[in-house]
Amino acid sequence: MSASVLVLYNEPVLPPHHPQYEAERDVLDTVAECTAVLREAGYAVRTLGLAHDLQPLLDEVRRQRPDAVFNLHEGVPESSVTEVQAAALLEWLGLPYTGCPARCLALGRDKAASKYLLRGAGLPTPPFALLDADDEPHWTGRYPLIVKPTFEDASVGIEQDNVVTTPDQLPAAVARLRQHFPPPLLLEELLPGREFHVNVLEIGPPSQRRLLVLPPGEIVFQPADPRWHPVYTYTAKWDTASGEYQRCLVQAPVTLDPELQHAIDRLARRAFRLFHCRDYARLDIRLDAHGQPHILEVNPNPYLISLILVNALQAAGYSFEWLILELLRSALERATPKLTAA
């Protein structure tokens, strides 16, 4: 008998005019792609979208407890902690699920905690400072810097005017973000080098789990006028009609100098373990003026149908379908008693 799988995702709630509308609805494409793969493989698949009410999940589990959950829940907009809470609830219910555990998701959502953890572990990350609600805007490091919300992902809150090139620009940038995002804000030196996205997979049976660092993809920033900064903003990532989208080209995979590739591979493995990632994660890495890689962020449960991930899988000799089935197999292996794949 085939295992039963519940595909859990965040039900979109934002109206079309909301600035985060496109980013939120992106999950529906992922649900469709993953569900198709699982059904084709013979699994009994159900889908469930959760918004502000967790009761539908509890009702679903009582009605027909799944053998495993394929977790695609990315959190409810303006309440990023719900991504963590959904995973924590699955753990409370004793349901095995794909992807990173709740404690890892909590770290990934907290840029401040992530930066301190990276720095404490001796992993390179750009110089930074935190600005609490009652702090006067100040920065003692090098310029340019970028001001970021602490608890967002998918580039939410990141735009061109977050970049500060002189001290007199900092108060206005901070004031803009304080209107929309809770404290603290993250101030971070904007490194001048290339930017890479590096996906890491954890594969193999429970007793032989190993990390596979996939070939990196690069965000290639095209030259523009001096007022434009090489930053992968929300507009550049999601607004396909914008000039920023056209100026930020995604190349995947890219071949790097062996020494740089080795350094990135080593950082990716250490960060994956440091953050207690599981199954899959992505590192955003940027080079400094000397060509040395620094970790911008560790992203648990990244976008599964991204061009960078899909192309990297193909370059490494794998397929998207293989990844989806491998993620589910790993979750089923974590079940008690152990279940076999379809």
Rosetta blueprint (number, residue, H / E / L):
1 M L
2 S L
3 A L
4 S E
5 V E
6 L E
7 V E
8 L E
9 Y E
10 N E
11 E L
12 P L
13 V L
14 L L
15 P L
16 P L
17 H L
18 H L
19 P L
20 Q L
21 Y H
22 E H
23 A H
24 E H
25 R H
26 D H
27 V H
28 L H
29 D H
30 T H
31 V H
32 A H
33 E H
34 C H
35 T H
36 A H
37 V H
38 L H
39 R H
40 E H
41 A L
42 G L
43 Y L
44 A E
45 V E
46 R E
47 T E
48 L E
49 G E
50 L E
51 A L
52 H L
53 D L
54 L L
55 Q H
56 P H
57 L H
58 L H
59 D H
60 E H
61 V H
62 R H
63 R H
64 Q L
65 R L
66 P L
67 D L
68 A E
69 V E
70 F E
71 N E
72 L E
73 H L
74 E L
75 G L
76 V E
77 P L
78 E L
79 S E
80 S L
81 V H
82 T H
83 E H
84 V H
85 Q H
86 A H
87 A H
88 A H
89 L H
90 L H
91 E H
92 W H
93 L L
94 G L
95 L L
96 P L
97 Y E
98 T L
99 G L
100 C L
101 P L
102 A H
103 R H
104 C H
105 L H
106 A H
107 L H
108 G H
109 R H
110 D L
111 K H
112 A H
113 A H
114 S H
115 K H
116 Y H
117 L H
118 L H
119 R H
120 G H
121 A L
122 G L
123 L L
124 P L
125 T L
126 P L
127 P L
128 F E
129 A E
130 L E
131 L E
132 D L
133 A L
134 D L
135 D L
136 E L
137 P L
138 H L
139 W L
140 T L
141 G L
142 R L
143 Y L
144 P L
145 L E
146 I E
147 V E
148 K E
149 P E
150 T L
151 F L
152 E L
153 D L
154 A L
155 S L
156 V L
157 G L
158 I L
159 E L
160 Q H
161 D H
162 N H
163 V E
164 V E
165 T L
166 T L
167 P H
168 D H
169 Q H
170 L H
171 P H
172 A H
173 A H
174 V H
175 A H
176 R H
177 L H
178 R H
179 Q L
180 H L
181 F L
182 P L
183 P L
184 P L
185 L E
186 L E
187 L E
188 E E
189 E E
190 L L
191 L L
192 P L
193 G L
194 R L
195 E E
196 F E
197 H E
198 V E
199 N E
200 V E
201 L E
202 E E
203 I E
204 G L
205 P L
206 P H
207 S H
208 Q H
209 R L
210 R E
211 L E
212 L E
213 V E
214 L L
215 P L
216 P L
217 G E
218 E E
219 I E
220 V E
221 F E
222 Q L
223 P L
224 A L
225 D L
226 P L
227 R L
228 W L
229 H L
230 P L
231 V L
232 Y L
233 T L
234 Y H
235 T H
236 A H
237 K H
238 W H
239 D L
240 T L
241 A L
242 S L
243 G H
244 E H
245 Y H
246 Q H
247 R H
248 C E
249 L E
250 V E
251 Q E
252 A L
253 P L
254 V L
255 T L
256 L L
257 D L
258 P H
259 E H
260 L H
261 Q H
262 H H
263 A H
264 I H
265 D H
266 R H
267 L H
268 A H
269 R H
270 R H
271 A H
272 F H
273 R H
274 L H
275 F L
276 H L
277 C L
278 R L
279 D L
280 Y E
281 A E
282 R E
283 L E
284 D E
285 I E
286 R E
287 L E
288 D L
289 A L
290 H L
291 G L
292 Q L
293 P E
294 H E
295 I E
296 L E
297 E E
298 V E
299 N E
300 P E
301 N L
302 P L
303 Y L
304 L L
305 I L
306 S L
307 L H
308 I H
309 L H
310 V H
311 N H
312 A H
313 L H
314 Q H
315 A H
316 A L
317 G L
318 Y L
319 S L
320 F H
321 E H
322 W H
323 L H
324 I H
325 L H
326 E H
327 L H
328 L H
329 R H
330 S H
331 A H
332 L H
333 E H
334 R L
335 A L
336 T L
337 P L
338 K L
339 L L
340 T L
341 A L
342 A L
